[in-house]
Amino acid sequence: MAAPFSAGTRDAAVGALPGETFDVLVVGGGITGAGVARDAALRGLRVALVERVDWAAGTSSRSSKLIHGGVRYLQQGDVGLVREAASERTVLRRIAPHLAIPVTMVMPTYGRAMHAKLGIGLWTFARVAAVEPAERHVMWDRETALREEPTLAGDRLHGAAAFVEYLTDDARLVLDTVRGAHDAGACCANHAEVLTLVRDDAGMLATVRDRLGGRTVELRARVVVNAAGPWVDDVRRRADALGAARLHLTKGVHLVVPHARLPVRHVVVMQAADRRSAFAVPHGDVVYLGTTDTDHGPPADHPTVTGADADYLLDATRRTFAGAPLTRADVVAAWAGLRPLLHEPGKQPSELSRKDEIMVADGRPLLSVAGGKLTTHRRMAERVVDLVLARLGRAAPSRTATTALPNGTLDAAALAALAARLERELPALGAGGGRRLVGLYGAGAERVAARARRSAVAAEPVPGLPGVLAAEIEHVVAEEMACTLEDVLERRTRSLLFDRRQGTDGAAAVAGIVASALGWDAARTAAEVESYRRLAASLLEFP
Ligand SMILES: Cc1cc2nc3c(=O)[nH]c(=O)nc-3n(C[C@H](O)[C@H](O)[C@H](O)COP(=O)(O)OP(=O)(O)OC[C@H]3O[C@@H](n4cnc5c(N)ncnc54)[C@H](O)[C@@H]3O)c2cc1C
């Protein structure tokens, strides 16, 4: 039985890093690093995984949260990628059913030619991707489209296509994947930054700074995997191994509006002014809108959402939906992420390849990985670990396609039953609260509920955070390695993204619970609340 995945385990992991020579050090705890660490640990390698901020703190908590079937790759003529995306979607449904939720996506058509072309495209996709009969697309005429999705603007509408896509929670997928690595024996520490990487006899010597405790430790690894996402070039520079291939970062923004202002029934594909597709995705009592695709300079922890980004998306909603036009005043939350793509001279942001790439450093056991997707991360990790094993002169088959993630042990029917039961047993969760809890924690929702049953205080909702019990906050600190208020509210409960007040009304109460668990004093607690409120406000400034 692995040790609990807590802040205490993190401290112990940092302390243990200098004690041995690891087979592989993975730098970066986004979906790429998490996937590589889990695969390598399940194949019996000694793995260290270090993350500068928090699990999923980079791009992997700021995506559109879609597990793509791959329709768009068909448009680009990449049949191999279509098949890979479709088969990875099936794997994810098997190993983490709570993180691959089927939804109907509606793509409006504007004219006979567009309607016919889309129908042929989806027909081809269904064959190439071997889509199950129950999930095949249907084409709607105008009348049906307006009946099924009454929010659509009718003036130019010809009809629509409806097909099944899958939604995930990106940060929760990363967390479960890191926990899978931890359970398989990997030494995992968040808030631990790789400062330098130098060649030594065993392989590479890394200097790692504990950003919470302030200490600096050294660790040895035979092979290093640089999975630092937008910071891949930065880590290569720290290893003095910046090769010819360079990253090209593009920014993608999402806005959140109340569902009452845009009461979509389905995920709807919007067409923006430049003819790019964007999505409106219903999520509880809000809808998120995204995304943009614009050039971005050096990586930033919290890329800015500008007024131009906001207006681009709001304009796309006005082109697609009837009803009172949305304005900046309707936006209750926002996020921005950076795509770590490979630079291709002369190409526009939306033309850059979305394929993953593994770059091998000259004369050093250093592999850098860029450009992957949440959807296909598991296969990419498998390819990376195959290369690592070849370097180590070892062989072992990957087990990630058949091993459930730690919270992924219940199928869809069992998850629905659990959600209904928790809502009956814990009335403080409110309507839809059981579904929210199960959506975030999967089978682990039962552990949150067990905490709530043990103490009346834990069973109370957090003041200012409807539907979130004190037990949930205690759980993410004790069992999900949350170490700061931002860790809790941005990437565990997702309040920063999906609460209609960005979680700010509950921030002080949550900080109080975390303070008791982690021993924060009054000054630290106040600083955490202040820093969180500043972050939330900055995302809605729209400079
Ligand atoms: C707007 C947007 C929408 C997207 N939508 C989708 C989608 O719907 N479906 C899909 O499949 N994909 C989507 N993607 C793509 C997907 O989100 C990314 O490709 C993926 O999350 C990248 O993960 P990563 O682990 O490589 O990078 P990251 O998640 O950024 O992880 C890298 C990590 O490395 C850490 N790090 C950096 N330097 C150091 C250091 N020196 N020491 C230790 N750690 C370090 C960082 O803190 C960071 O957490 C989207 C991307 C964007 C930007």
The ligand as an SDF file (V2000), in Angstrom:
LIG
                    3D

 53 58  0  0  0  0  0  0  0  0999 V2000
   -6.2210   26.5350  -24.9700 C   0  0  0  0  0  0  0  0  0  0  0  0
   -5.8640   25.0860  -25.0990 C   0  0  0  0  0  0  0  0  0  0  0  0
   -6.8690   24.1470  -25.3170 C   0  0  0  0  0  0  0  0  0  0  0  0
   -6.5480   22.7980  -25.4220 C   0  0  0  0  0  0  0  0  0  0  0  0
   -7.5580   21.8940  -25.5470 N   0  0  0  0  0  0  0  0  0  0  0  0
   -7.2810   20.5830  -25.5990 C   0  0  0  0  0  0  0  0  0  0  0  0
   -8.3290   19.6340  -25.6450 C   0  0  0  0  0  0  0  0  0  0  0  0
   -9.5070   19.9910  -25.5920 O   0  0  0  0  0  0  0  0  0  0  0  0
   -7.9980   18.3180  -25.7240 N   0  0  0  0  0  0  0  0  0  0  0  0
   -6.6970   17.8950  -25.7500 C   0  0  0  0  0  0  0  0  0  0  0  0
   -6.4680   16.7030  -25.8430 O   0  0  0  0  0  0  0  0  0  0  0  0
   -5.6670   18.7720  -25.6910 N   0  0  0  0  0  0  0  0  0  0  0  0
   -5.9370   20.1030  -25.6010 C   0  0  0  0  0  0  0  0  0  0  0  0
   -4.9190   21.0150  -25.4970 N   0  0  0  0  0  0  0  0  0  0  0  0
   -3.5350   20.5360  -25.5110 C   0  0  0  0  0  0  0  0  0  0  0  0
   -3.0860   20.0670  -24.1180 C   0  0  0  0  0  0  0  0  0  0  0  0
   -3.7370   20.7740  -23.0970 O   0  0  0  0  0  0  0  0  0  0  0  0
   -1.5840   20.2770  -23.9730 C   0  0  0  0  0  0  0  0  0  0  0  0
   -0.9150   19.8110  -25.0890 O   0  0  0  0  0  0  0  0  0  0  0  0
   -1.0320   19.5530  -22.7400 C   0  0  0  0  0  0  0  0  0  0  0  0
   -1.7650   19.9290  -21.5860 O   0  0  0  0  0  0  0  0  0  0  0  0
    0.4380   19.8590  -22.5520 C   0  0  0  0  0  0  0  0  0  0  0  0
    0.8510   19.1930  -21.4050 O   0  0  0  0  0  0  0  0  0  0  0  0
    2.3580   19.2110  -20.9300 P   0  0  0  0  0  0  0  0  0  0  0  0
    2.4480   18.2990  -19.7740 O   0  0  0  0  0  0  0  0  0  0  0  0
    3.2540   18.9230  -22.0800 O   0  0  0  0  0  0  0  0  0  0  0  0
    2.6360   20.7260  -20.4920 O   0  0  0  0  0  0  0  0  0  0  0  0
    2.1810   21.4520  -19.1250 P   0  0  0  0  0  0  0  0  0  0  0  0
    0.8340   21.0400  -18.7040 O   0  0  0  0  0  0  0  0  0  0  0  0
    2.4050   22.9120  -19.2860 O   0  0  0  0  0  0  0  0  0  0  0  0
    3.1970   20.8850  -18.0390 O   0  0  0  0  0  0  0  0  0  0  0  0
    4.5300   21.2890  -17.9740 C   0  0  0  0  0  0  0  0  0  0  0  0
    4.8830   21.4680  -16.5050 C   0  0  0  0  0  0  0  0  0  0  0  0
    6.2900   21.6020  -16.3670 O   0  0  0  0  0  0  0  0  0  0  0  0
    6.5200   22.4000  -15.2170 C   0  0  0  0  0  0  0  0  0  0  0  0
    7.8860   22.9070  -15.2450 N   0  0  0  0  0  0  0  0  0  0  0  0
    8.3920   23.8720  -16.0520 C   0  0  0  0  0  0  0  0  0  0  0  0
    9.6930   24.0880  -15.7720 N   0  0  0  0  0  0  0  0  0  0  0  0
   10.0260   23.2370  -14.7690 C   0  0  0  0  0  0  0  0  0  0  0  0
   11.2320   23.0060  -14.0260 C   0  0  0  0  0  0  0  0  0  0  0  0
   12.3630   23.7020  -14.2790 N   0  0  0  0  0  0  0  0  0  0  0  0
   11.2210   22.0860  -13.0370 N   0  0  0  0  0  0  0  0  0  0  0  0
   10.0720   21.3760  -12.7630 C   0  0  0  0  0  0  0  0  0  0  0  0
    8.9090   21.5680  -13.4430 N   0  0  0  0  0  0  0  0  0  0  0  0
    8.8780   22.4760  -14.4320 C   0  0  0  0  0  0  0  0  0  0  0  0
    5.4560   23.4810  -15.3490 C   0  0  0  0  0  0  0  0  0  0  0  0
    5.1980   24.1340  -14.1040 O   0  0  0  0  0  0  0  0  0  0  0  0
    4.2630   22.7110  -15.8850 C   0  0  0  0  0  0  0  0  0  0  0  0
    3.3380   22.3410  -14.8740 O   0  0  0  0  0  0  0  0  0  0  0  0
   -5.1990   22.3810  -25.3660 C   0  0  0  0  0  0  0  0  0  0  0  0
   -4.1860   23.3320  -25.1650 C   0  0  0  0  0  0  0  0  0  0  0  0
   -4.5130   24.6660  -25.0090 C   0  0  0  0  0  0  0  0  0  0  0  0
   -3.4450   25.6650  -24.7380 C   0  0  0  0  0  0  0  0  0  0  0  0
  1  2  1  0
  2  3  1  0
  2 52  2  0
  3  4  2  0
  4  5  1  0
  4 50  1  0
  5  6  2  0
  6  7  1  0
  6 13  1  0
  7  8  2  0
  7  9  1  0
  9 10  1  0
 10 11  2  0
 10 12  1  0
 12 13  2  0
 13 14  1  0
 14 15  1  0
 14 50  1  0
 15 16  1  0
 16 17  1  0
 16 18  1  0
 18 19  1  0
 18 20  1  0
 20 21  1  0
 20 22  1  0
 22 23  1  0
 23 24  1  0
 24 25  2  0
 24 26  1  0
 24 27  1  0
 27 28  1  0
 28 29  2  0
 28 30  1  0
 28 31  1  0
 31 32  1  0
 32 33  1  0
 33 34  1  0
 33 48  1  0
 34 35  1  0
 35 36  1  0
 35 46  1  0
 36 37  1  0
 36 45  1  0
 37 38  2  0
 38 39  1  0
 39 40  1  0
 39 45  2  0
 40 41  1  0
 40 42  2  0
 42 43  1  0
 43 44  2  0
 44 45  1  0
 46 47  1  0
 46 48  1  0
 48 49  1  0
 50 51  2  0
 51 52  1  0
 52 53  1  0
M  END
$$$$
